[in-house]
Amino acid sequence: MSSDHTASGGEGDLAAELAALRRRARETDAIARESAAVLSELAPHVHDLTQAQASEAADGNAGTAQQTGIGDQAGDAARAELGMADVPPAPWCWPLFDDEQATAAWEALARWVDRVLVPGYGITRGELPDCWPHHPRMVNELSWLRAAHLDAHTPRAAASLAADWHLRALPGALAAVAAAVPLEHGAGSRRRPLCGPGHHHSRTGVHEDETQQAAGMLADAEHRHPTAGPAIATSAPA
């Protein structure tokens, strides 16, 4: 009798649990149906919002690109004005240049010397003679010095490149320029340099400041700068 009662009680508990599970399943199904209905109503609004955000992002990117393009153009113009545009591309080899490349290279180098090197680093006419364009070795030394300066001052360049340029490249180039200045004939270590502020000595030994062409160049140089003033850039290499 007691065992029958126990079995009956167990079956009743199981039936109650099954009924509770069915009830929760119906409630879950109802919630899912309501959620689906809400999502179906929201879907068009989400689509419209997504499209609007994409359109705004595209407009913003276009504006940023336009501003960046304008900024790049302004930066390129400023670099060209300072002789810092990579035209013609480095490395330079003057003997291999055609007329157009040589003209572009000379304009860039002369601008860089006149507007960056001399005023920015206090280079004197004693360190860089007025007649440097007439000395191929000086032109070559300044060419690589400019190229190294460009590498050290491009966007995202490592700071170590600028440090190396200031501490090693610049002093080295100026020392090489000084070594390229011709000295007067004779023995001993006290021979005076034949090129200096206001005068240039040619390979033939004739002082070019006695010729009309060089006199015009040097007169213009003296008009622009005092003898103890900074170095200058002239119009064309020899």
C-alpha positions, 0 to 999 in steps of 0.5 A, a space after each residue: 500500500 505504501 509503495 503504491 502511494 510512493 509511486 503515485 507521489 513520484 509520478 505526480 512530481 514528474 508531471 508537475 515538472 513537465 507542466 512547468 517546462 511546457 509553460 516556460 517553453 510557451 513563455 520563451 516562444 512568446 518572448 521570441 515572437 515578440 522580439 522578432 516582431 520588434 526586430 522586424 520593425 527596427 530593421 528598416 531604421 537600422 538600415 537607414 542609419 547604417 547608410 547615413 553613417 556610411 555616407 557621412 564617413 565617405 564625405 568625411 574621408 573625401 574632405 580629409 583627402 581633399 585637405 590632405 591633397 591641398 596640404 601636400 601641394 602646399 608642402 611640395 611648393 614650399 620644399 621646391 622653393 627651398 630646393 628640398 624637392 627630390 628633383 631630379 631623384 637622388 642619387 645625383 651623378 652630374 656627368 649622367 644628367 641631360 640638359 633638363 636634369 642638370 638645370 633642375 639639379 642646379 636650381 635645386 642645389 643653388 636654392 638649398 645652399 642659398 635658403 637652407 644651408 647658409 642662413 640656417 647653419 651660419 655658413 660663412 664665405 670663408 667656409 664656402 667660397 663665393 665661387 663654389 659653383 666653379 669647383 666641381 668637387 665643391 658642387 659634388 660635396 654639396 650635392 650629397 650633403 643636400 641629399 643627406 639633408 633631405 633624407 634626414 628631414 622627410 616625414 617620419 624620418 628617424 631623429 638619428 638621421 638628423 643627428 648624424 647629418 649635423 654631427 658628421 655630414 655637415 662638418 665632413 662636407 665643409 672640411 672637404 670643401 676647404 680641401 678643394 680650395 686651391 692654394 698658392 704655389 710654394 712650399 710649406 704649410 702657410 700657403 694662402 688659399 687662392 679663392 675667397 670672398 670676392 675672388 676666384 682662381 681658375 685652373 689656368 692660374 688666371 684670376 677670373 675676377 679680372 674677366 668681365 663675367 666673373 667681375 659681374 658675378 663677384 660684384 653682385 656677390 659683394 653687393 649682397 653680402 659683406 666680406 665677412 658675411 655668409 656664403 652665397 649661391 651663384 647662377 650656374 656651375 662652371 
